[in-house]
Amino acid sequence: MKKLGVFGTSGFAREIADIADELGYEPFLIAKDETEAAIGSSMWPIVLESDLEQAEGTVYALGIGENNIRAKVVNRYSGKLSFVNLIHPSASFGKHQLEQIQAQEGVIICAGVRFTNNIDVGSYSIFNLNATIGHDVIIEDFVNIAPGAHISGNVLIERECWVGTGAVINQGSNEKKLMIGAGTTIGSGAVVIKDCEEQAVYVGAPARRIK
């Protein structure tokens, strides 16, 4: 059984380890320091990042929700570690969509996620429980789509965005995709009906900028 190291020890990291276990890996968690290791669960073995042995055949995943921290880990180990895609067996995909995702690196797709077709998914993004992604969507690297979020067709979500639990992003058009700017957070339960600026926070229905 191939070993898989999950960066992080939080509840989300444990959920990622569960997916890895279901896919036939032997998972362990990776803590950044002794403090993080102490708050981790005994459910899975934990090793310190400083003690990480890059054993041949071991692969890795990112059990870290914060987009910028995932990016820092990837940059730290660029060219040294292999980050695999973890796709829960219950996720569903339109024609040719799974092949597009499998060509990326470090994508996490949790149980119940639904992709339709002609979706461009970047690397190191998270699609959490029961999220849905519509046709002709572009999702760039290091994006986090939280549980139960729904992305309609013809939407562009730029790098390092966070779409909160239960948020809805309405459709764009063939001529102009509805855009969520880089680094922006869409709050839980928000309903986005127009473009959102970068490095901002939007909440409410309809969504309005608060930061």
N, C-alpha and C positions, 0 to 999 in steps of 0.2 A: 504494500500500500504506500503510495507516494505521500510524503509529508508536505503540509501546507502551513506556512506561518502567517498569522493574521496580525497586522500591526494594530495595537490597541487592546484594552482589557475591559472596555465598557460593555453595557448591555448590547449595543449595536455590534461590537466585535464578536460577542458570543453568538449573536444571530448569524453573523457571517460564517462563523465556525460551524454552526448547525448546517448551513447550506453546503459547506465543503464536505462535512461528514456524510451528508445525504448523497453527494456526488462521488463518494468513494475515496476521499482524501483522509489522511490522518492529521487533523488540525492541532495547532498549538498557538497560544497567544504571545505577542511580543510587547513587553512593557518598556516605556522609554526610560524609566528609572525605578528605584526601590519603592518610592511612594505610590506610583501607579500600579506596581506589582502587588502591593499590600491591599489595594482596594479591589483587586480582581477576584473573580470567582474561581473556586477550585474545580469548576465543571470541566475546564480544559487545562492542560499543562501551560505554565507561563515561564518564559525566559526573558531576561533583560536584553534590551537592544545591544548593550555593550558586550554581551556574551554571545551574541548571535554568530553561529557558525554557518557559513554559507556552504552547506553540504551539497554535494552534487546530487541533482535530481529534485531538491527541495524547491518548491515554488511559493509565491507569496500573494497576499491579498491585503486590501486596505480596509480595516474595520473602523475607520475614522470618519465621522460625519462632517467635520469642519473642512470645507473645501480647501482653504489656504494651507491647512496642516497636511492634508493629503498631498498637496503639491510639493510641500517642503520635503516630505518623505521620499517622494518619487525623485526629486532633484538630488537628494542625498545619495540615493542608490542607483542613479541612472547608469546603465551599462554594467551593473554589478548583480542585480537581482532580476528575476523574471516574475512579473506581475500578471497573473492569469485572470481571465474572465470567469466569474462564478454566476451561473444562470440556473435559477431554481427550475426543477422539472415542470412545475405547474404554470410557468409563464407561457404566453402564446404569441405567435408572430405571423404577420402576413407574408405573402410570397416574397422570397429572397431576403427578407429582413434579418433573419437569424445570421445568414452568411455575412451581411454587412457588419453586424455587431461583433461576430467572432473574429473579424479582421482587426479589431481594436485591441487595446490592452487595459487590463485592470478594471473592467466594467463589472458592476455588481447589480444583478437583477433578482429581486426577491419574489416570494410567492405571490401568485395572482396578478402579476403585471401583464398588461396587454399592449402589444405594439400592432399597429395595422401595417401599412407598407410605405415604401419610398421615404423612409426616415433615416436621417444621417446622424448617427450617434458618435460622439467623440470618446476618447479614452478617459479612464479614471472617474467615470460618472456613476452615480448611485440612483437606482430606480427602486424605491421602497414599496412595501406591501400594497398591492391592489391599485397602483397607479396605472393610468391609461394614457397612451401617446398616439395621437391621430396622424393621419397621412401628411406627407410632405413637410414634416417638422425637421428642423436642424437643431441639434443639441450639442454644444461645444464641450471641450474638456473640463473636467473637475466640476460638473454640475451635480446638485443633489435634488432629486425629486422625492418629496416626502410621501408617507403613506396616504393613499386615497386621493392624491392630486390628479387632476384631469387636464391634459393638454390637447386642445382641439387642433384641427388641421391648419397647415400653413403658418406655423409659428417658428420664430428664431429665438433660441435661448442661448445667450452668449456665455463665455467662459466664467466659471466660478459663481454662477447664480444658485440661489436656494429657493425652491418653490415649496412652501409650507404645506402641512397636512390639510387635506381637504380643499386646497386652493383650486380654482378653475381659471384657466386661461382660454379666453374665447378665440375663435378662429380668425386668421388673417385671410388673405386672398391670393389667388394665383399671381396677381400683379405686384402685391406688396405684403410680405409676411408681417404679422404682428410681432414686434421685437421687444425682448426683455434684455436690457443692456447689461454689460459685463459687471459681475460682482454684486448684482442687485438681489435683495431678499423680497420675496412675495410672502406675506404673512399667512398664517393658517386661516382657511376659510375665505380668503380674498377672492374676488371675482374681477379678473383683468379684462377690460374691454378695449384698451388702447395701448399704444407703445409705452414702455417704462424706461426711464433714463437709467444710465449706468451708476453703480456705486450708491444705490438708494434703497429705501425701504418703503414698500407699499402695503397698505392694509385696507380692509373694508370691502363693501359691495355697493356700488362699484369701487374698485381699488383707487386709493388716493395716496399721494406721496406724503410721508410724515417725517422723512429724514433724508 
